[in-house]
């Protein structure tokens, strides 16, 4: 499970967004996070990793929930945690070959 160029770009991008939270409003950072994760999803799909792309796409939904503000809303909080866990499961499941190969035709 070695890291590739997109993994390093994701780490740097998330670090940049964490720094941006100190200077920008939360909704703006959530929108930037959604756009960044969507671009990562499309690049993963282009690289032939559909499960990882789906995991990043689920995290786009997580960014939308974050922009809505899950604090004080139990339904949004459960949706936020659930989408985070689903995204992590898809990312690691695709990376560790735990999910079936749906991309190649045999």
C-alpha positions in Angstrom: 0.0 0.0 0.0 2.6 2.5 -1.2 1.7 6.2 -1.6 1.6 7.7 -5.0 1.7 11.3 -6.3 -2.1 11.8 -5.7 -1.7 10.7 -2.1 1.0 13.2 -1.5 -1.1 15.9 -3.3 -4.0 15.0 -1.0 -1.8 15.3 2.1 -0.5 18.7 1.0 -4.0 19.9 0.0 -5.6 18.9 3.3 -2.7 20.6 5.2 -3.4 23.7 3.2 -7.1 23.6 4.0 -6.3 23.1 7.7 -4.2 26.2 7.6 -7.0 28.0 5.7 -9.4 27.4 8.5 -7.4 29.9 10.6 -8.0 32.7 8.1 -11.3 31.9 6.2 -14.9 31.3 7.2 -15.9 27.7 7.8 -18.4 27.6 4.9 -15.7 28.8 2.4 -13.3 26.1 3.6 -16.0 23.4 3.4 -16.7 24.5 -0.2 -13.0 24.4 -1.0 -12.7 21.0 0.6 -15.6 19.7 -1.5 -14.0 20.9 -4.7 -10.6 19.5 -3.8 -12.0 16.1 -2.9 -14.1 16.1 -6.1 -11.0 16.7 -8.1 -9.2 13.9 -6.3 -12.1 11.6 -7.0 -12.0 12.3 -10.7 -8.2 11.7 -10.8 -8.6 8.4 -9.0 -11.3 7.4 -11.5 -9.1 8.4 -14.4 -6.2 6.3 -12.9 -8.5 3.2 -12.9 -9.2 3.0 -9.2 -13.0 3.1 -9.0 -13.4 2.2 -5.3 -11.0 4.9 -4.2 -12.8 7.4 -6.5 -16.1 6.4 -4.9 -14.6 6.8 -1.5 -13.4 10.4 -2.3 -16.8 11.1 -3.8 -18.5 10.1 -0.6 -16.2 12.6 1.1 -17.6 15.3 -1.2 -20.9 14.5 0.5 -19.2 14.8 3.9 -17.9 18.2 3.0 -21.5 19.3 2.0 -22.7 18.0 5.4 -19.9 19.9 7.1 -21.0 23.1 5.3 -24.5 22.6 6.6 -23.2 22.6 10.1 -23.8 19.3 11.9 -23.3 20.7 15.4 -26.5 20.6 17.3 -28.3 18.5 14.7 -28.2 14.8 15.5 -29.3 13.6 12.1 -26.6 15.6 10.3 -24.1 14.5 12.9 -24.9 10.8 12.2 -24.8 11.4 8.4 -21.4 13.2 8.8 -19.9 10.3 10.8 -21.5 7.7 8.6 -20.2 9.2 5.4 -16.7 9.6 6.9 -16.6 5.9 7.8 -18.0 4.9 4.5 -15.4 6.9 2.7 -12.6 5.5 4.8 -13.9 2.0 4.2 -14.0 2.5 0.4 -10.6 4.1 0.3 -8.8 1.4 2.3 -10.9 -1.4 0.8 -10.0 -0.4 -2.7 -6.3 0.2 -1.8 -5.9 -3.2 0.0 -7.8 -5.1 -2.7 -10.5 -6.1 -0.3 -13.2 -5.0 -2.8 -13.7 -6.8 -6.1 -12.1 -5.5 -9.3 -14.9 -4.0 -11.2 -12.8 -1.9 -13.6 -11.3 -4.7 -15.8 -13.3 -6.9 -18.2 -12.3 -10.5 -18.2 
